[in-house]
């Protein structure tokens, strides 16, 4: 499958998945509220298994397993023995981790949310007992999905989460029907906890089961194999050691952020609002960066494995320019539509304005994060996980420092508490900008000939086109009434308003790119056409 077709398949699945995920979150906010104690308690509890999934998927699998499975395909058995050992080891580790984490639920909640009072901690712990078994199924889903990607079977990994969202939406609607909307903060019962958190876990279980139905397409024959020596697992261990440390550093930085956010009281934008702002931020990243970047990474790994450095350099430049064209436009569109978009996940105009500020602070790092995706995975393609550890450690240190600085500012009364979530988001963006500058410099030193000036010129051209586009979008928002208009009046109209404003931005953006004769526009047009029905 070509990169264009793979990107289109992943992009289409990601769009549907994210839209259904948005609907899932809208229903969840309707069930528990955006700034309630119950909503924040569930957000922390349901994030715990995701944190461990991040270690597995973003760390070990994306960094290590894809390149190793690509190399194992050259074995006489096509890699079946290697994958059998890998899956057996992975399942044992996942199961053990899930059991230990579930037992440790009270301590994990206390660690991540020290600012909660005892009642809210108890509620979060009840949720966590139901949510933490997700670790096993998140890990299996990531392990199978990345293996499918390595064999150029891209669709299932992208489309399976839609089933999870459907199951979750149905379960949350049942919760609202049985117990009412808005969270019932003062009357949480074991039955309510079981329905809400059990639904979240059931969705992950079904999502993972669906993915296994596509395993035959890999052509691999997997069986339990507890003899974990002899096919290069030691190499994976060495690579994963640095990757584990890198992701562990990221999780520790996230822990500090969670602790800082836990001091925000009910009624102000706290952990749940920050989580939903991050979800909005990740929408363009998921649709654009992951859909286009994942096939590029597989090709880049193949070129690096074959020692074709010139082609790797071309992959890097082409990947950044292609991603950049889309991401710069998405940043402008989502930035000017931040308040209507945030209204989707909030319960009032005032909450939407505050949540919009958090989203804007995250958006500062969207373009740098897209560049980092390509740069970081180029190191991975050369089996170098040590260098990414050090520039990620720098980023994590800055995240911790800025979060603690924001917390200190609140304590010294120089920063209002309702601004704390936005300050934490801005600190993370600053850290990412520094990280990508350092990472790019290190890759240039290692590989050379990256022609940084060439793709920076392209990014500058995109930014130049985005300025009038953002202006047109902001004018549209104001003509529709601004923060007091219909685009912020309720959730549905917020989604519609964000779509209208975003469409204006993208149309003007594309027009100015055409005027500037951006050569990347033809590539982007081809990718968009493949996403349309009947596209090739």
Residue pairs with C-beta under 8 A, 6 or more apart in sequence:
1 9
1 152
1 154
1 295
3 295
3 296
3 299
4 526
4 527
4 530
5 530
5 536
6 152
6 154
6 294
6 295
7 291
7 292
7 294
7 295
7 527
7 530
8 291
8 527
8 530
8 531
8 535
9 154
9 155
9 158
10 154
10 155
10 158
10 290
10 291
10 292
10 294
10 295
11 287
11 288
11 291
11 292
11 527
11 531
12 531
13 155
13 158
13 159
13 162
13 291
14 158
14 286
14 287
14 290
14 291
15 287
15 531
16 159
16 162
17 158
17 159
17 161
17 162
17 165
17 286
18 283
18 286
18 287
20 162
20 165
20 166
20 169
21 161
21 165
21 279
22 279
22 283
22 344
22 495
23 165
23 169
24 165
24 168
24 169
24 172
25 276
25 279
25 344
25 345
26 344
26 345
26 491
27 168
27 169
27 172
27 173
27 176
28 42
28 168
28 172
29 39
29 276
29 345
29 346
29 347
29 491
30 172
30 176
30 181
30 182
31 172
31 175
31 176
31 181
31 182
31 183
31 196
32 38
32 39
32 42
32 182
32 183
32 196
33 39
33 182
33 183
33 185
33 347
34 272
34 273
34 276
34 345
34 346
34 347
34 351
34 355
35 266
35 267
35 268
35 269
35 270
35 272
35 273
35 346
35 347
35 351
36 182
36 183
36 185
36 266
37 116
37 119
37 120
37 123
37 183
37 185
37 266
38 123
38 183
38 184
38 185
38 188
39 183
39 272
40 113
40 116
40 120
40 262
40 266
40 270
40 271
40 272
41 113
41 116
41 120
41 123
41 124
41 127
42 124
42 127
42 196
42 197
42 272
43 271
43 272
43 275
44 109
44 112
44 113
44 116
44 124
44 258
44 262
44 271
45 109
45 124
45 125
45 126
45 127
45 128
45 130
45 131
45 197
46 127
46 131
46 197
46 200
47 112
47 258
47 275
48 101
48 105
48 108
48 109
48 112
48 128
48 131
48 132
49 101
49 131
49 132
49 133
49 134
49 135
49 138
50 134
50 138
51 251
51 254
52 97
52 101
52 135
52 138
52 139
53 134
53 135
53 138
53 139
53 142
54 247
54 250
54 251
55 244
55 247
55 248
55 251
56 94
56 138
56 139
56 142
56 143
57 138
57 139
57 142
57 146
58 247
59 240
59 243
59 244
59 246
59 247
60 240
60 243
60 244
60 247
61 142
61 143
61 146
62 146
62 297
62 377
62 380
63 239
63 240
63 243
63 377
63 380
63 385
63 388
64 236
64 239
64 240
64 243
64 380
64 385
65 86
65 143
65 146
65 147
65 150
65 236
66 146
66 149
66 150
66 297
66 298
66 301
67 301
67 304
67 305
67 380
67 381
67 383
68 82
68 232
68 235
68 236
69 79
69 82
69 83
69 146
69 147
69 150
69 151
70 150
70 298
70 301
70 302
70 305
71 305
72 78
72 79
72 82
72 83
72 231
72 232
73 79
73 150
73 151
75 81
75 82
75 231
78 219
78 220
79 220
80 220
80 221
80 222
81 225
81 231
82 231
82 232
83 147
83 220
83 222
84 221
84 222
84 223
84 224
84 225
85 225
85 227
85 228
85 231
85 233
86 143
86 233
86 236
87 143
87 222
88 224
88 225
88 226
88 228
89 228
89 233
90 139
90 140
90 143
91 140
93 139
94 135
94 136
94 139
94 140
95 136
97 135
97 136
97 139
98 132
98 133
98 134
98 135
98 136
101 108
101 132
101 135
102 128
102 129
102 132
102 133
105 125
105 128
105 129
105 132
106 121
106 125
106 128
108 128
108 132
109 116
109 121
109 124
109 125
109 128
110 121
111 255
111 259
112 255
112 258
112 259
112 262
113 120
113 121
113 124
113 258
113 259
113 262
113 271
114 259
114 262
115 259
115 261
115 262
115 263
115 264
116 124
116 262
123 188
123 193
126 188
126 190
126 193
126 197
127 193
127 196
127 197
129 197
130 193
130 194
130 197
130 198
130 200
130 201
131 197
131 200
131 201
133 201
134 200
134 201
134 204
137 201
137 204
137 205
137 207
137 208
138 204
138 208
140 208
141 160
141 204
141 207
141 208
141 211
144 157
144 208
144 211
144 212
144 215
145 156
145 157
145 160
145 211
146 157
147 218
147 220
148 154
148 156
148 157
148 211
148 214
148 215
148 217
148 218
149 157
149 294
149 298
150 298
151 217
151 218
151 219
151 220
152 298
153 214
153 217
153 218
154 294
154 295
156 210
156 211
156 213
156 214
157 211
158 291
160 207
160 208
160 210
160 211
161 207
163 203
163 206
163 207
163 210
164 203
164 204
164 206
164 207
165 203
167 199
167 202
167 203
167 206
167 207
168 199
168 200
168 203
170 199
171 195
171 196
171 198
171 199
171 200
171 202
171 203
172 196
172 199
174 195
174 199
175 192
175 195
175 196
175 199
178 195
179 191
179 192
179 195
184 192
185 266
215 222
235 383
239 383
239 385
240 385
241 385
242 385
242 386
242 388
242 389
243 385
243 388
243 389
245 389
246 385
246 388
246 389
246 392
246 393
249 389
249 392
249 393
249 396
250 392
250 396
252 396
252 400
253 395
253 396
253 397
253 399
253 400
253 403
256 399
256 400
256 403
256 404
257 399
257 403
257 424
257 428
258 271
260 403
260 404
260 406
260 407
260 420
260 424
261 270
261 271
261 274
261 420
261 421
261 424
262 270
262 271
263 407
263 410
263 417
263 420
264 270
264 271
264 417
264 418
264 420
264 421
265 417
268 354
268 417
268 418
268 420
268 421
269 351
269 354
269 355
269 358
269 418
269 421
269 422
270 421
273 345
273 346
273 351
273 354
273 355
273 358
273 421
274 358
274 421
274 424
274 425
276 342
276 345
276 346
276 355
277 342
277 355
277 358
277 359
277 362
277 421
277 425
278 362
279 345
280 334
280 341
280 342
280 345
280 359
281 334
281 359
281 362
281 363
281 366
283 334
284 326
284 327
284 330
284 331
284 334
284 366
285 327
285 366
285 369
285 370
288 323
288 326
288 327
288 330
288 370
289 323
289 327
289 369
289 370
289 373
292 319
292 322
292 323
292 326
292 527
293 319
293 323
293 370
293 373
293 374
293 377
296 315
296 318
296 319
296 374
297 377
297 380
297 381
299 315
300 312
300 315
300 316
300 319
300 377
300 378
300 381
301 380
301 381
303 311
303 312
303 315
303 381
304 312
304 378
304 381
304 382
305 381
309 447
310 449
312 378
312 381
312 447
313 447
313 449
313 450
313 451
315 378
316 374
316 375
316 378
316 443
316 447
316 450
317 450
317 451
317 454
317 455
319 374
320 370
320 371
320 374
320 455
320 458
320 459
321 455
321 458
321 459
321 520
322 520
322 523
322 524
322 527
323 370
323 371
323 373
323 374
324 367
324 370
324 371
324 455
324 458
324 459
324 462
324 520
325 458
325 462
325 513
325 518
325 520
325 521
325 523
325 524
326 524
327 366
327 367
327 370
328 367
328 459
328 462
328 463
328 465
328 466
328 509
329 462
329 465
329 466
329 469
329 505
329 506
329 509
329 510
330 366
331 363
331 366
331 367
331 466
332 466
332 469
332 470
332 473
332 505
332 509
333 469
333 473
333 501
333 502
333 505
333 506
333 509
334 341
334 359
334 363
334 502
335 360
335 363
335 470
336 470
336 473
336 474
336 477
336 501
336 502
336 505
337 473
337 477
337 497
337 498
337 501
337 502
337 505
338 356
338 357
338 359
338 360
338 363
339 352
339 353
339 356
339 477
339 483
339 487
339 488
340 352
340 477
340 487
340 488
340 493
340 494
340 495
340 497
340 498
340 501
341 356
341 359
341 494
341 495
341 498
342 351
342 352
342 353
342 355
342 356
342 358
342 359
342 494
343 349
343 352
343 487
343 488
343 489
343 490
343 491
343 493
343 494
343 497
344 491
344 494
344 495
344 498
345 355
345 491
346 352
346 355
349 483
349 484
349 488
349 489
352 483
352 488
352 494
353 483
353 488
354 418
354 421
354 422
357 419
357 422
358 421
358 422
358 425
359 425
360 422
361 422
361 423
361 425
361 426
361 429
362 425
362 428
362 429
363 429
364 426
364 429
364 430
364 433
365 428
365 429
365 430
365 432
365 433
367 459
368 432
368 433
368 435
368 436
369 432
369 436
371 436
371 440
372 432
372 435
372 436
372 439
375 436
375 439
375 440
375 443
376 388
376 439
378 443
378 447
379 385
379 387
379 388
379 443
379 446
380 388
382 446
384 446
387 442
387 446
388 439
391 435
391 438
391 439
391 442
392 435
394 434
394 435
394 438
395 431
395 432
395 434
395 435
396 431
397 431
398 427
398 430
398 431
398 434
398 435
399 427
399 428
399 431
401 427
402 423
402 424
402 426
402 427
402 428
402 430
402 431
403 424
403 427
405 427
406 415
406 420
406 423
406 424
406 427
407 420
409 415
409 423
410 416
410 417
410 420
415 423
440 450
440 452
443 450
444 450
444 452
458 518
458 520
461 513
461 516
461 518
462 513
462 518
464 512
464 516
465 509
465 512
465 513
465 515
465 516
465 518
466 509
468 508
468 512
469 505
469 506
469 508
469 509
469 512
470 505
472 504
472 505
472 508
473 501
473 502
473 504
473 505
473 508
476 500
476 501
476 504
477 485
477 487
477 497
477 501
480 486
480 487
480 497
480 500
480 501
481 487
481 488
485 497
486 493
486 497
487 493
487 494
487 496
487 497
487 498
487 500
487 501
488 494
488 497
510 521
513 521
514 521
529 535
529 536
530 536
